[in-house]
Amino acid sequence: MLISDRFKHVEEMCKLLNFHDPMGLILCGAPLDEYSPEALIIYFGWRDSFSFDSFNNFVYSVFVKQFGTIRSRNLDSFIPISKELWSYLKKNIE
């Protein structure tokens, strides 16, 4: 896969993360590339997930690792975000 294709996918994933804004950063005025590091980590690590549940755990763990303990969010609250990311990745990359 070309590097430009990878960036396109990461950019689309970032748009999904911005839409869901799991940490409320976009709402507070953060730049639109705020979730780029998380999108990159998810993009390069998603294939290690053997099911949607493991992918949701992975997405949640990425945010915990990047932001520390997430008191206002739990694992289940990431399901809508993970569903959209999982669907995008399965449709466009696999």
N, C-alpha and C positions, 0 to 999 in steps of 0.2 A: 504494500500500500504506500502510495506517495505521501510525503510529509504534508503537502497541501491538503490531501484528503483527511489526514489525521486532525489537522487544525480545524478543518470544516466541521468534523464530528465533535470535537471538543467545544467549538463555538456554539453548536446547536445544543449540546448538553448544558452549557453555561446559560443559554437562554431559558432552558427548562428550569434550571436551578434558580435563576432570577425570578421567573414567574412564581415559583413556590416560595422563594425567599425564606428558607428554613430558619435563618438566624435573624431575620428582620433588618438586615443591613441595607438592602436596596430601598426599603421604605424609609430608612433614616438618611438617605442621600448618598450612600456609598457608590463608587463608580461601578459601571455595568460589568466590569471584568473582575469584580470582587470574588466571585466563586470560581474563577479560573483554576486556581490550584486544586480545589476539590474535584472539578470536572476532569482535570488531567489525571489525578490519582484514580478516580473511578474508571476513566477510559482505559488506562493501562492495567488495571487490576480486576476488571469485571469478569474476565474469562475464568478466573479461579472459583467463581460461584457456580455451584452445581445445581442450584434451584433458585426460584425467586426468593424464598425465605433467606437463603444464605446471602443472596445479593442485597436484600434489604438490611441484613445485619452488617454487611460490608459497607454500604452507604452510610448507615448510622455511625459505624466505627470511624469512618473517614472524618465525619463532622466532629465527633468526640475528640479524635486525635488532633484535629486542626484548631478547635475552639475550646477544648477542655470540657468538663462536665456540662451537659446541657440540661439545666434544671427545668426549663419550660417545655421541653420536648422529650418524648420517650420513643422507644423503638417503633411502636405502632403508628406514631404520628408521621413517620417517614414513609409509610406504605404508599400514599399517593405519589410522592416524589419518585420513589423507587419504581413504581409501576410504569410511570412515563419514561424514565431512563431505561429501564429493562426493555420495554417495548421498542424504544428508539434503537437501542443497541442490537437487539435481535433482528430487527427489520433492516437496518442499514449496514451492519458490519458482519454479522455471522454468515 
